[in-house]
Amino acid sequence: MRKLLMSLMALGIAVVLAACGGDDESSDKDKDDSKNGQASEQQQKMPEPDLEGVPDVVAKVNGEEITKDEFKSTYQSQFQRMAMQAQMTGQELD
């Protein structure tokens, strides 16, 4: 009984090691590392919103002016949200 149990354990370990080993493992790991490197580069490169040339009064709605500061804060938060979504999907920010 003990011999059978040891044989089954040895067989199980051999199967696990065979499944985990192989020549392709190192190349797959290199590919994964390069993908992770690209992903971390993309995460580090958070684009900045372009607010150059925005006038002091952006719009007038029902006689009420929307100032550059009001527009800037809303635009930046929306821009960050869209940039994060683009990174998650792997698409470029448009």
VENNOR-V576497 format. One record per helix or strand of 3 or more residues. SS is the DSSP state (@ for helix, = for strand). FROM is the first residue (numbers start at 1). TO is the last residue. If there is no record, write none. Layout:
SS|FROM|TO  SS|FROM|TO
//
This chain:
@|2|20  @|24|44  =|57|61  =|64|67  @|68|89
//
